[in-house]
Amino acid sequence: LSDTQAAQVTEQFELDMAMMLFNSATLPRRIDGIQHINHMVERTHQREALLKHAMDSDDYDNVGAEWMNYEYLSNWLLNNKIVHRLYGEQSHVQLASRGDEILKFLASRGLLTKVHLDLLWNHTKGKHEADVSSIYSTIVRMSSHLKEDQVEYLFKQLQTIPYKKIGALELKLVHELTRYPDYKTSTTAVNTLGVAYLWNIAQDENGVETGVVLQAVEKLILLMQKPRSKALRKLYLKACMTNLKMGKSVLQSLRIARGILGIMTARQSKEVTHAVIDEMEAQQNILESSLKELKTYCDLSCKAVKESKELDAANVDIGAEVLVGKYCHEMQLKCRLKFLAYILTNSSLKLEKPDVLLVWECIVKNAPSPRIRDQCLDWIKALDANLAFTPKALIVLFESIASSLDLKRLTMPGLMCFCDYFLRVNNAKGLVDVDQKDHEAFLVQTTKPLEGVTRLWDICLRAEDENVFTKACKFLIDLHQNLTPSLLMQVAYVREGFVATCMGSIKTAAYALGLNRWKPDSAPEPREPVSLTPTSFRTTGSPATTLNFELAVGKMLSKAEAEAHCNAILRCLRLLDHFR
């Protein structure tokens, strides 16, 4: 026999042996049979690759005398209905999990049919999750060899799965089926199907489990990054805004919208980024819609807290509770605020005075818990005030911060928010020069009254939290020490004014406690903003303690009132000690 004839006899025998094992009644032998077939497929791939290389290089020395080729093996697999045997009624999961190479081989040759795909898909029905995962993995591994119409057909099969049964496995399959860019064509049909499928999963009305929904949102955004999704971006951005206006699937829609906007403006100039969002504002009123929906959600969440007796308990973390919809309150609120911050800092849109009052009432004044309030104050502090607010709105926000915070129970986020906007407002008025790189570095550059300094004295004397006092104390002292060179000649007067203010507060508290003979008619005038001018320091007296003199003289103080006055005296002494 020639080498080729010997190879034909040998390889034909191997195929017959593999088929005999595959038809065996015992599973181990059937597994051996499929492994032999896979080995023949692999060998044929190798020989064809060597043959192609030999034809390109005109070097046939390494090709060998093997006889099997693509055409013969393909016909053998089809004639013996190997795919039917692997995934038909008589199949077994151990066999089905080993059919990858055969399916990839047929798909690469264009010989995989819808009948084969039906056999494969039907094999997932009624199976255990591990078996389904195995079949999906098989589809994924051969997906790069499928034609576009075959992938579309698989999407149609996916759509037959009830939404409530969709899980992470189906999402992974969708992601993998849309990974490959063209499927030998230039159309985007597969991509469109993938986006539409993920969008439907993300809609609340379809009842998909929340964890799966959030995964679908992330995968949809990843799919939108592909160049072939460019035509879909504005379409789905509009759909997101429609959902927002209707109050449907808001959390998912805001995440998708933010993701799409980020993709559309990636690596673009500031002007282009602003133009994109400004165009969306002109078409969809995204700022107005976001604020209206934020108010609606906050009103509903406040109502839910008031109506629930269980949420009144002190140990309940309201942020982790589902108050409205399907997701916890903290996640819902963060998503809305992140989207709002994004459009404000990446466009020419700004919050006006009514907008600021609405946001403050929704997220701070009516916050369902101190922890949520602190998180919202952190969000306000993190906003770029120059981009987010009009000048009038900035002043209104600072007034809201200064007047609304509970000074006795003031937390560090509340203080940091106050200090930050204190500097922003006074910087905008030209009273303080704030470093553009380090926003906590500043120089006071005027003798005019500073906006909000009276409230800062109140915080120093009345805040119960020791850390808050320490930080407020440092900030107050910095205001009296960080002076521009033009004010350095007045340092002595500034120090005199600081001491006078502290002593005035001590005198007021001491009288209230009955520790001196200070008469009511010598009480300080009503509070005025304390500036850095020596005259103001000498005439203003105590800005930090409001005293009902009749109560102080004619009636006994309550324990809380007495403790407050004692604490004010101690705080003033500590301020003087730190100011030395």
Secondary structure, 3 states (H helix, E strand, C coil): CCHHHHHHHHHHHHHHHHHHHHCCCCHHHHHHHHHHHHHHHHHHHHHHHHHHHHHHHCCCCCCCCCCCCHHHHHHHHHHCCHHHHHHCCCCCHHHHCCCHHHHHHHHHCCCCCHHHHHHHHHCCCCCCHHHHHHHHHHHHHHHHHCCHHHHHHHHHHHCCCCHHHCCHHHHHHHHHHCCCCCCCCCCCHHHHHHHHHHHHHHCHHHCCCHHHHHHHHHHHHHHHCCHHHHHHHHHHHHHHHHHHHHCCCHHHHHHHHHHHHHHHCCCCCHHHHHHHHHHHHHHHCHHHHHHHHHHHHHHHHHHHHHHCCHHHCCCCCHHHCCCCCCCCHHHHHHHHHHHHHHHHHCCCCCECHHHHHHHHHHHHHCCCCHHHHHHHHHHHHHCCHHHHECHHHHHHHHHHHHHHCCCCCCCHHHHHHHHHHHHHHHHHCCCEEECCCCCCCEEECCCCCCCCHHHHHHHHHHCCCHHHHHHHHHHHHHHHHCECHHHHHHHHHHHHHHHHHHHHHHHHHHHHCCCCCCCHHHCCCCCCCCCCCHHHHHHHCCCCCCCCHHHHHHCCCCHHHHHHHHHHHHHHHHHHHHHC
